[in-house]
């Protein structure tokens, strides 16, 4: 299997997901703007969405896939199927109990993370109701995470990559159609979350059945807990929650801080976060998805050369694509926010409020993506101690940075703290890999870096000069022209970047790699 081609395929599916996600956010912005009620929805969705990220992109996948790979490689199909059944049983029962607890505790949870909403009691009550509506979403996402882990282990990446599109389509339908049927229109978005969760479960079932891995859920959760493989997974998963999700936990804390700053602050941070997630998902999540099964297989077979070489390939791709993405996001923050969201109730002031945190996020984009690349190198070896220590330290560092940055920069300070924290996380993960001898860099990194810096400098100059030629707020009257100008600038930046790389000797074939 050609890994570069597979990465392109996953990124293409992820691009569809992110484009529909941006469309949903654009419609949301036009319909609702930034207000206490939009903050209420974003705060209400934050808790189940955080748990979704822990399961779908974090601790569960990192703990489950290496053990599943081991079973598939060493123990055969029947033992692997039994493991999937038992893991599914424990996972579904656990998330159902968490959902019930979340529904009961919703008023207290919203008070803790969104107490600032009490400035408008109606918005606070709406946040509580929407939290109760959306908490069962995590059970759906737990199943989707399990299914994705199975499909990825069998090298079937496309369905898991496409699945999030269904949530976005549900959001879009809710904003365009369902909102008219609610006295408080924002409740339609909570309904969209529930419908989207069920749709994501449904699309996984045929692929699992075709593999013979459609899980059977036991009515007795103790059945799964007696399985030694399940207990091993849980022992890895608990600590991994902190290691994989440091940025997400910091984001939850930052939501609490933002809720107390000003009306619309949470929503402004959310829009910036959504745009930051685009390159993170296209490269970081996609690359981590490919690397984890390959690294786990190399570790199971004791092939340290393949292990280090595969990780080196992933790191080079990360720098090749993440550096220009970070520079582009910083220089084009206002044009992107204006083009995507400056419609309807979303004002010029809202553009400025969301552009600043997006620029701040750009400072940490490379760190965000590197963490997605480096963390699988530990979890493929079922090693959690080092990432846990690093993650706990990063949480502390991030909150200390908030004390410095928030008084100076407001909402943008929150984004900058998370970005710097991600860079700290990535640097210590790398140090841990080098210190333990797990990873040995291949030759040519210095020349590689120097060429990248030259290309990024040219691209950044093109981006800065081009965007400065237009008044992006005034272009609201001609949205198609504004979108065409932004697309043209992005295309020019990409052309300049890769033209310089080609002139300096880069060739696409240098990044081709086949999975063993």
C-alpha positions in Angstrom: 0.0 0.0 0.0 1.4 3.4 -1.0 1.2 5.5 2.2 1.5 8.8 0.4 -1.4 7.9 -1.8 -3.4 6.7 1.2 -2.6 9.9 3.1 -3.9 11.9 0.1 -7.1 9.8 0.0 -7.7 10.2 3.7 -6.9 13.9 3.5 -9.4 14.2 0.6 -12.1 12.7 2.6 -11.2 14.8 5.6 -11.2 17.9 3.3 -14.8 17.1 2.3 -15.6 16.9 6.1 -13.9 20.1 6.9 -15.3 22.0 3.9 -18.8 21.0 4.9 -17.9 21.9 8.5 -16.9 25.4 7.4 -20.1 25.6 5.4 -22.1 24.7 8.5 -20.2 27.3 10.6 -20.8 29.9 7.9 -24.5 29.2 8.0 -24.5 29.2 11.8 -22.7 32.5 11.9 -25.1 34.1 9.4 -28.2 32.7 11.3 -27.1 33.4 14.8 -24.1 35.7 14.8 -22.3 35.9 18.2 -24.4 36.2 21.3 -25.1 34.7 24.7 -27.2 32.1 23.0 -24.5 31.0 20.5 -22.2 30.8 23.5 -24.8 28.7 25.2 -24.8 26.2 22.3 -21.0 26.1 22.0 -20.6 25.6 25.8 -23.3 22.9 25.8 -21.6 21.1 22.9 -18.1 21.5 24.5 -18.5 18.7 27.0 -19.8 15.9 24.8 -17.5 17.1 22.0 -14.5 16.9 24.3 -15.4 13.3 25.2 -15.9 12.6 21.5 -12.4 13.8 20.8 -11.0 11.7 23.6 -12.6 8.6 22.1 -12.5 9.3 18.4 -9.1 10.9 18.1 -7.5 10.3 21.4 -7.1 8.0 24.3 -9.4 5.1 23.2 -7.9 4.8 19.7 -4.3 5.1 20.9 -4.9 2.3 23.5 -7.2 0.1 21.3 -5.4 0.0 17.9 -2.0 -1.4 19.1 -3.7 -4.2 21.1 -6.1 -5.0 18.3 -3.1 -5.1 15.9 -1.4 -7.5 18.2 -4.4 -9.8 18.4 -4.9 -9.7 14.6 -1.2 -10.5 14.0 -0.6 -13.2 16.7 -3.9 -14.6 17.8 -6.1 -15.0 14.7 -9.6 -13.9 13.6 -11.7 -15.5 16.3 -9.7 -14.1 19.2 -9.7 -10.7 17.5 -13.5 -10.8 17.0 -14.0 -11.8 20.7 -11.8 -8.8 21.8 -13.9 -6.5 19.6 -17.1 -7.8 21.1 -15.9 -7.4 24.7 -14.4 -3.9 24.1 -17.7 -2.8 22.5 -19.7 -4.1 25.4 -17.6 -2.2 28.0 -17.4 1.0 25.9 -21.1 1.2 25.2 -22.2 0.5 28.7 -19.6 3.0 30.1 -20.6 5.8 27.8 -24.3 5.2 28.5 -23.7 5.6 32.2 -21.6 8.7 31.6 -24.4 10.1 29.5 -26.9 9.6 32.2 -24.6 11.2 34.8 -24.0 14.1 32.4 -27.8 14.7 31.9 -28.4 14.7 35.7 -25.4 16.9 36.4 -25.9 19.3 33.5 -26.9 22.4 35.6 -23.8 22.0 37.8 -21.5 21.4 34.8 -22.8 24.5 33.0 -22.3 26.5 36.1 -18.7 25.4 36.3 -17.7 25.9 32.7 -20.2 28.5 31.6 -21.1 30.5 34.7 -20.7 33.7 32.8 -23.9 32.9 31.0 -25.8 33.8 34.1 -25.7 37.4 32.9 -28.6 36.3 30.7 -30.7 33.6 32.6 -32.4 32.4 29.4 -29.1 31.6 27.8 -27.9 29.7 30.9 -31.1 27.6 30.9 -30.8 27.0 27.2 -27.2 25.7 27.7 -28.4 23.3 30.4 -31.2 21.9 28.2 -28.9 21.5 25.2 -26.3 19.8 27.2 -28.9 17.3 28.4 -30.1 16.8 24.8 -26.6 16.2 23.4 -24.9 14.1 26.1 -26.0 10.7 24.5 -24.0 11.8 21.5 -20.9 10.4 23.2 -22.3 6.8 23.1 -22.7 7.1 19.3 -19.1 8.5 19.0 -17.8 5.7 21.2 -19.1 3.1 18.8 -17.8 5.2 15.8 -14.3 5.2 17.5 -14.4 1.5 17.9 -15.5 0.9 14.3 -12.8 3.3 13.0 -10.2 1.5 15.0 -11.2 -1.8 13.5 -11.4 -0.4 9.9 -8.1 1.4 10.2 -6.4 -1.7 11.5 -7.6 -3.5 8.4 -6.2 -0.5 6.3 -9.7 0.7 5.3 -9.3 4.4 6.0 -11.9 6.0 3.8 -15.2 5.4 5.6 -13.8 6.6 9.0 -12.4 9.7 7.3 -15.7 10.4 5.5 -18.0 9.8 8.6 -17.8 13.3 10.1 -19.4 14.7 6.9 -22.7 13.3 8.1 -22.6 15.4 11.3 -21.9 18.5 9.2 -24.8 17.8 6.9 -27.1 17.3 9.9 -26.0 20.7 11.2 -26.6 22.3 7.8 -30.1 20.9 7.6 -30.8 22.0 11.2 -29.7 25.6 10.5 -31.6 25.9 7.2 -34.8 24.0 8.0 -35.3 22.9 11.6 -34.5 26.3 13.1 -37.8 27.7 11.9 -39.7 25.1 13.9 -38.3 26.0 17.3 -39.4 29.0 19.5 -35.7 29.3 20.4 -34.0 28.5 17.1 -30.7 27.5 18.6 -32.2 24.3 19.9 -32.3 23.0 16.3 -28.6 22.7 16.4 -28.7 20.4 19.4 -31.2 18.2 17.5 -28.7 18.2 14.6 -26.0 16.8 16.9 -28.2 13.9 17.9 -29.2 13.1 14.4 -25.7 13.4 13.1 -24.4 11.0 15.8 -26.9 8.3 14.8 -26.0 8.7 11.1 -22.3 8.3 11.8 -23.0 5.0 13.5 -25.2 3.7 10.7 -22.6 4.3 8.0 -20.0 2.1 9.8 -22.2 -1.0 10.1 -21.9 -2.4 6.5 -18.1 -2.2 6.5 -17.8 -3.9 9.9 -20.2 -6.6 8.8 -18.2 -7.2 5.6 -15.1 -7.8 7.6 -16.9 -10.1 10.0 -16.2 -7.7 12.8 -19.6 -6.2 13.6 -19.6 -6.3 17.4 -22.2 -8.1 19.6 -23.0 -6.1 22.7 -23.6 -8.2 25.8 -26.3 -7.2 28.2 -23.8 -8.0 31.0 -20.9 -5.5 31.0 -18.9 -7.7 33.3 -18.5 -10.1 30.3 -16.1 -7.6 28.7 -14.3 -6.7 31.9 -13.2 -10.3 32.4 -11.3 -10.2 29.1 -7.5 -9.7 29.7 -7.2 -7.7 26.5 -9.9 -5.3 27.6 -8.3 -4.8 31.0 -4.9 -4.1 29.2 -6.7 -1.6 27.0 -8.3 0.2 30.0 -5.0 0.3 31.9 -3.5 2.1 28.9 -6.5 4.2 28.2 -6.9 5.9 31.6 -3.6 7.7 31.7 -3.7 8.3 27.9 -6.7 10.6 28.4 -4.3 13.2 29.8 -1.5 12.5 27.4 -3.4 12.8 24.2 -5.9 15.4 25.2 -3.8 18.1 26.9 -4.9 20.7 24.3 -8.6 19.7 24.6 -8.6 19.9 28.4 -6.9 23.3 28.1 -9.6 24.3 25.6 -12.3 23.4 28.1 -10.7 25.4 30.8 -10.3 28.3 28.3 -14.0 28.1 27.5 -14.7 28.7 31.2 -12.4 31.8 31.1 -13.8 33.0 27.8 -17.4 32.8 29.1 -16.5 35.4 31.7 -14.8 37.8 29.4 -17.6 39.2 27.1 -20.7 38.1 25.2 -19.7 36.2 22.1 -16.2 35.5 23.4 -16.7 31.7 23.4 -18.2 31.8 19.9 -15.3 33.9 18.6 -12.8 31.4 20.0 -14.9 28.6 18.5 -14.7 30.0 15.0 -10.9 30.4 15.3 -10.7 26.8 16.7 -12.7 25.5 13.7 -10.3 27.0 11.2 -7.3 25.8 13.1 -8.7 22.3 13.0 -8.7 22.3 9.2 -4.9 21.8 8.7 -4.7 19.8 12.0 -7.2 17.3 10.6 -6.0 17.2 7.0 -2.5 16.4 8.1 -2.2 15.7 11.8 -5.2 13.4 12.3 -4.8 11.8 8.9 -1.1 11.1 9.4 -1.6 9.8 12.9 -4.3 7.5 11.6 -1.9 6.0 9.0 1.1 5.9 11.3 -0.4 4.1 14.3 -1.3 0.7 12.7 2.1 0.7 10.8 4.1 1.6 13.9 2.1 -1.0 16.0 2.8 -3.7 13.4 6.5 -2.8 13.3 6.7 -2.9 17.1 4.9 -6.3 17.3 7.3 -7.7 14.7 10.4 -6.2 16.5 11.4 -4.2 13.3 13.1 -1.1 14.9 14.5 0.0 11.5 11.0 0.2 9.9 9.6 1.8 13.1 12.2 4.7 13.0 12.0 5.1 9.2 8.2 5.3 9.2 8.3 8.0 11.9 11.0 9.9 10.1 8.8 9.9 7.0 5.9 11.2 9.0 7.9 14.0 10.6 9.2 15.2 7.2 5.7 15.4 5.8 4.6 17.2 8.9 7.1 20.0 8.5 6.7 20.1 4.7 3.0 20.9 5.0 2.4 22.3 8.5 4.9 25.2 8.2 3.3 26.9 5.2 -0.1 26.2 6.7 0.9 28.1 9.9 2.3 31.0 8.0 -0.7 31.2 5.7 -3.2 31.0 8.6 -1.4 33.9 10.4 -1.2 36.2 7.4 -4.7 35.4 6.0 -6.6 35.3 9.3 -8.9 38.2 8.6 -9.6 37.4 4.9 -10.5 33.8 5.9 -12.8 34.8 8.8 -14.4 37.5 6.7 -14.9 35.3 3.6 -16.3 32.4 5.6 -18.4 34.1 8.3 -19.1 37.8 7.6 -22.7 37.4 6.6 -26.1 38.0 8.2 -25.8 38.6 11.9 -22.0 38.2 11.9 -20.6 41.8 12.0 -17.3 43.5 11.2 -16.6 43.6 14.9 -17.1 39.8 15.0 -14.6 39.4 12.2 -12.0 41.2 14.2 -12.8 39.4 17.4 -12.4 36.0 15.7 -9.3 36.9 13.6 -7.1 37.7 16.5 -7.4 34.2 18.2 -6.9 32.6 14.8 -3.7 34.4 14.3 -2.6 33.4 17.8 -3.5 29.7 17.1 -1.2 29.9 14.0 1.8 30.2 16.4 1.1 26.7 17.7 -0.2 25.0 14.6 3.1 23.1 14.0 3.0 21.9 17.6 -0.6 20.7 17.3 0.2 18.6 14.2 3.5 17.3 15.6 1.8 16.0 18.7 -0.6 14.0 16.4 2.5 12.6 14.6 4.7 11.9 17.7 2.2 10.6 20.1 1.5 7.4 18.1 5.2 6.5 18.4 4.6 6.0 22.1 1.2 4.4 22.0 2.2 1.9 19.2 4.7 0.5 21.8 1.9 0.7 24.5 4.0 3.2 26.4 2.0 5.8 28.3 4.1 7.0 31.2 6.2 9.5 29.2 3.3 11.2 27.4 1.3 11.4 30.6 4.1 13.2 32.4 4.5 15.6 29.5 0.7 16.2 29.2 0.3 17.0 32.9 3.2 19.5 32.7 1.8 21.1 29.6 -1.6 21.6 31.3 0.1 23.5 34.0 2.3 25.5 31.6 -0.8 26.5 29.5 -2.7 27.8 32.5 0.4 29.7 33.7 0.6 31.3 30.2 -3.0 32.3 30.5 -2.1 34.4 33.5 0.3 36.3 31.3 -1.4 36.4 27.9 -5.1 36.9 28.7 -4.7 40.2 30.5 -2.7 41.5 27.5 -4.6 39.9 24.6 -8.0 38.8 25.9 -9.5 35.9 23.9 -6.5 35.8 21.6 -4.4 35.2 24.7 -6.3 32.0 25.4 -5.5 30.7 21.9 -1.9 31.7 22.2 -1.5 29.8 25.5 -2.9 26.6 23.9 -0.7 27.0 20.9 2.5 27.5 22.9 1.5 24.6 25.1 1.2 22.4 22.0 4.7 23.3 20.9 6.0 22.5 24.4 4.2 19.2 24.3 5.7 18.3 20.9 9.2 19.3 21.9 9.2 17.1 25.0 7.6 14.1 23.1 10.4 14.4 20.5 13.0 14.6 23.3 11.5 11.5 24.9 11.8 9.6 21.6 15.4 10.6 21.1 16.4 9.9 24.6 15.0 6.4 24.6 16.5 5.6 21.2 13.1 4.8 19.7 13.7 7.3 16.9 16.9 7.9 15.0 16.6 10.8 12.5 17.8 9.9 9.0 20.3 12.0 7.1 19.6 15.3 5.4 17.5 17.1 8.0 19.5 20.3 8.0 19.3 20.9 4.3 15.7 19.9 4.4 15.0 22.6 7.0 16.9 25.3 5.2 15.0 24.7 1.9 11.7 24.8 3.7 12.5 28.1 5.4 13.4 29.7 2.1 10.2 28.5 0.5 8.0 29.5 3.5 9.6 33.0 3.5 8.7 33.5 -0.2 5.2 32.2 0.4 4.6 34.4 3.4 5.7 37.5 1.5 3.2 36.6 -1.3 0.4 36.1 1.3 1.1 39.3 3.2 1.4 41.5 0.1 -1.6 40.1 -1.6 -4.1 40.3 1.3 -3.1 43.9 2.0 -4.4 45.0 -1.4 -8.1 44.5 -0.4 -10.6 45.7 2.1 -12.1 42.4 3.2 -14.9 43.9 5.2 -16.0 46.2 2.4 -16.1 43.2 0.1 -19.1 41.8 2.0 -21.3 43.3 -0.7 -19.7 41.0 -3.3 -19.2 37.7 -1.5 -18.4 35.7 -4.7 -15.6 38.1 -5.6 -14.3 38.0 -2.0 -14.2 34.2 -2.1 -12.5 34.2 -5.5 -9.9 36.6 -4.3 -9.1 34.5 -1.3 -8.9 31.3 -3.3 -6.6 33.1 -5.8 -4.3 34.3 -3.0 -4.2 30.8 -1.5 -3.4 29.3 -4.9 -0.7 31.8 -5.5 0.8 31.1 -2.1 0.8 27.3 -2.9 2.3 27.9 -6.3 5.1 30.1 -4.9 5.9 27.6 -2.1 6.1 24.5 -4.2 7.9 26.3 -7.1 10.7 27.3 -4.7 10.9 23.8 -3.4 11.1 22.3 -6.9 13.8 24.9 -7.7 15.7 23.8 -4.6 15.6 20.1 -5.6 12.4 18.7 -3.9 10.6 16.0 -5.9 7.3 14.3 -5.0 8.9 10.8 -5.4 11.2 11.6 -2.4 8.1 11.3 -0.1 6.7 8.1 -1.6 6.6 5.2 0.8 5.0 1.7 0.9 3.6 0.0 4.0 5.2 -3.4 4.8 
